[in-house]
Amino acid sequence: MLSINKSLQKYFFCKTNGNKKIDWRLAETIGILLGDGHISKVENSIFVSGHINDQFYYRNRVMPLFKKIFGLMPHLYHVKGKNACLLQLNSKTHSLFFNK
């Protein structure tokens, strides 16, 4: 099994009244990745794309969430010639983990 850093491990489950539940931060991250994300084996990166008008959401919600979950701050780019932005997190460890 691929080992992942402790910042990600602690978010898999949280205990509530003795029951294990998935942490809300991890659940939100998975939802973002399923809705607008892409995990690249080739580039060892995690991408999330969206409309340029959603930059405030990405900067103030998604980037801090990814920093908390993955322990790394992603980069936000404007896609030239398009009304799109791209959030990119470069991490071979996390990319391989999600591609298993």
C-alpha positions in Angstrom: 0.0 0.0 0.0 1.2 3.5 -0.8 2.0 5.5 2.2 0.6 9.0 2.4 1.5 11.9 4.6 -0.1 12.3 8.0 -2.0 15.5 6.9 -4.1 13.3 4.6 -4.4 10.3 6.9 -6.0 12.1 9.7 -9.0 13.2 7.5 -10.1 9.8 6.5 -12.3 9.2 9.5 -13.3 11.2 12.5 -15.0 9.7 15.5 -18.4 11.0 16.5 -20.0 9.3 19.5 -17.7 6.3 19.0 -18.8 5.9 15.3 -16.3 6.4 12.5 -17.5 8.9 9.9 -15.7 10.4 6.9 -14.4 13.9 7.8 -16.5 16.7 6.1 -13.3 18.3 4.7 -12.3 15.1 2.9 -15.9 14.6 1.7 -16.0 18.1 0.2 -12.6 17.5 -1.4 -13.8 14.3 -3.0 -16.9 16.1 -4.2 -14.9 18.9 -5.8 -12.6 16.3 -7.5 -15.6 14.3 -8.8 -17.4 17.3 -10.1 -14.7 19.5 -11.6 -11.5 17.6 -11.0 -8.9 15.5 -12.8 -6.1 13.4 -11.3 -3.2 12.9 -13.8 -0.9 9.9 -13.6 1.3 11.4 -16.2 1.8 14.9 -14.7 1.6 13.7 -11.1 -0.9 16.5 -10.4 -4.5 17.1 -9.3 -6.5 19.6 -11.3 -9.8 21.4 -10.8 -11.2 23.6 -13.5 -14.0 26.1 -13.4 -15.4 29.4 -14.8 -13.2 32.5 -14.4 -16.0 34.1 -12.3 -15.5 31.4 -9.7 -12.0 32.5 -8.8 -13.2 33.9 -5.5 -14.5 30.5 -4.5 -11.3 28.8 -5.5 -9.1 31.2 -3.7 -11.1 31.4 -0.5 -12.6 28.0 -0.2 -10.9 25.3 -2.3 -7.3 26.4 -2.0 -7.4 26.6 1.9 -9.3 23.3 1.9 -6.6 21.6 -0.3 -3.9 23.1 1.9 -5.5 21.7 5.0 -6.1 18.2 3.5 -3.0 17.7 1.4 -0.5 19.9 3.3 0.4 21.8 0.0 -1.0 25.0 -1.4 -2.3 24.6 -5.0 -1.7 27.2 -7.7 -4.6 29.0 -9.5 -4.1 29.9 -13.2 -6.2 31.8 -15.7 -6.6 29.8 -18.9 -5.6 32.2 -21.7 -8.1 32.8 -24.4 -10.9 31.2 -22.4 -13.2 32.2 -19.5 -11.7 29.5 -17.4 -9.4 29.0 -14.4 -7.4 26.0 -13.4 -6.3 25.0 -9.9 -3.3 22.7 -9.9 -1.7 20.8 -7.0 1.6 19.1 -7.9 2.1 16.0 -5.8 3.2 12.6 -7.0 2.3 11.0 -3.6 -1.3 12.3 -3.7 -1.8 11.7 -7.4 -0.6 8.1 -7.1 -2.8 7.6 -4.0 -6.0 8.6 -5.9 -5.1 6.6 -9.0 -4.8 3.3 -7.0 
